C-alpha cells in the first residue's frame, strides 16, 4: 500500500490527470501518425521527418524540465491551461503551413505548450493519496484516449485532407480546458530539501521536521545519472515507436490503415501491463518486476523492428506496449513515493520527453544508414543499459515505503 496524505483520487481528479498527461505527452504518443503526415505532405525523407518530430519533442522536453520546479508549487491548473492555449495555437499553425520551415516553427510552439501541460499534470500525480493507484489509473486512461487519437488523426487526414489531424488535436486542447480544473494543486507531503531522493538513506522527512506542513515542502533534486538513464530509455522507446508505422508498412506489406489498427489495438490490449505491473511489484518486489518487464520490452522491440511477418509484428507490438506500460507505471509510482512534491515525477517526465525528442532523429539516421537489423540490436541494448538507474530508484522507493509504514525504521544504505 502507498496510501499517503494527499488529494483523494476521485473521478474528477482522475479525468484531470488523464487529460493533462494525454495532451502533455500527446505529441510523442501520436508521433507515428504525425511522422507519416510530415513525410507525405512535404515529401520528406526518414531523417528529415525525424528532424521535424525532434523539434516538437525537444521543445516539450526542455519546457517540462524548466518548469519542473515550478510545477512542485501551487498554481498547476493555471500553468496547464496556459500550456493548452499555446499548444492550440501551434496545432492550428501546423495544420495551415505550406512549407517545411514554417512546419518546424509551428511544432516548436506546440511542443513548448505541451511541455507546460506535461510538467503540471505529471507533478500532480505525486499529490494524490495513492501513488500506485494514481499512476495505474492515469496510464490506463491515457492509453485509451491515445488509441482513439491514433485512429482519429489519420482518419481526419485521410477524409478531410492532409494536416487536419492537427485541427483535431487543437479541438482536444479546448475540450481539456475545463477538465484540468480538478488537477491536485499541492504536494502530498513534505520531503527533505535539496536532496537526491534516489540516494541511499534518502527518504521522507520525519514528522517533526515536516511540522510546517506541505506548503513549505521543498522539491528534491534528482541525480544526473537518473535523468540520463530516463532520457536514454525514452529515446530508445520513442525512436522505435515513431517509425513503427513506417516499418510495419515497409517490412510486412501491411496497409496504412492496417498498421494504424495494429498500433491502436496493441495500445489498448497493453493496458494489461499497466494493471499487472503494480501487482507483480507487490508479489516479486519492485526491482525484480521492473527488470523482467524491461527485458521483455527490449526483446519485443527488437522483433518488431526486424520482422517481416505481419503476425510477429502484431504480437511483438502488443508485448512491447504491455511491458512498456508496466515499466512506466512502476517508474511514476516510485518517483511519486520518493518525492511527494512532484518535482521528481516532473523532472523524470521532462528527461523522458528529452529522450523522445532525440529518439526519432537518432533512429531515423541509424535506419537510413545501417538498416533495421542493426537498429534492433542497438535499441534492445540501449533499453537494458538505460534501465539500470531506474532499477536503483525502484529499490529506493521500496525502502522509503517500508520506512513510511514503520516510522522507527531508517532505509538501509
ABEGO torsion letter per residue (X at the ends): XABBBEBBBBAAAAAAAAAAAAAAAAAAAAAAAAAAAAAAAAGBBAAAAAAAAAAAAAAAAAAAAAAAAAAABBGAAAAAAAAAAAAAAAAAAAAABABAAAAAAAAAAAAAAAAAAAAAAAAAAAABABAAAAAAAAAAAAAAAAAAAAAAAAAAAAAAEBGAAAAAAAAAAAAAAAAAAABBABBABBBBBGBBAABBGBBBBBAAAAAAEAAABBBBBBBAAAAAAAAAAAAAAAAAAAAAAAAAAAAAGBBAAAAAAAAAAAAAAAAAAAAAAAAAAAAAEAAAAAAAAAAAAAAAAAAAAABABAAAAAAAAAAAAAAAAAAAAAAAAAAAAABAAGAAAAAAAAAAAAAAAAAAAAAAAAAAAAEAAAAAAAAAAAAAAAAAAAAAAAAAAAAAAAAAABAABBBBX
